[in-house]
Amino acid sequence: MPRLFLVLLVVAQAFGAGAGGVRASQDKRPADLRALAQRIFEAINSQRLKHKLKPLAWDERLAEQARLHSARMAALDLLTHQDPERGAVANRLKKAGIGWRICAENVYEERGFDDPAEEAVQGWMKSRGHRDNILRPDVERTGVGVAARSNGALFFTQIFIRP
């Protein structure tokens, strides 16, 4: 029985009940994280306009899935497109009942920059695959989610779709 308790305690800590979980740090409350997501959304649309592409529309259902994925990455301290339990973005969207003809995802982890939103977008623009997702002319909708670990690390997810 004590062994089972230890396992449950470790699992609880990994998912936010203890140190290092997905709880927002003191300076990164949920409202701050949503503001960061909005800044990323605006910066992405600025990049698209600069490249003569239509801006993306915000989709709150996608943002919710992006927040969930960012929270999972923060809980696991793992930057990944492939959640060990929830799978890749296509699978996660299907399970959430979100239809799409095209889907793509960008993820990013940041620690300690003064402007984390700008850092994430610039990082994505320097990476060919992430840049290609941002500048895809055939995607129309997006959602962004941000999660913070208690150590200050930020995890960003942006999901793109064409319904």
Order of alpha helices (4+ residues) and beta strands (2+ residues): alpha-alpha-beta-alpha-alpha-beta-alpha-alpha-beta-beta
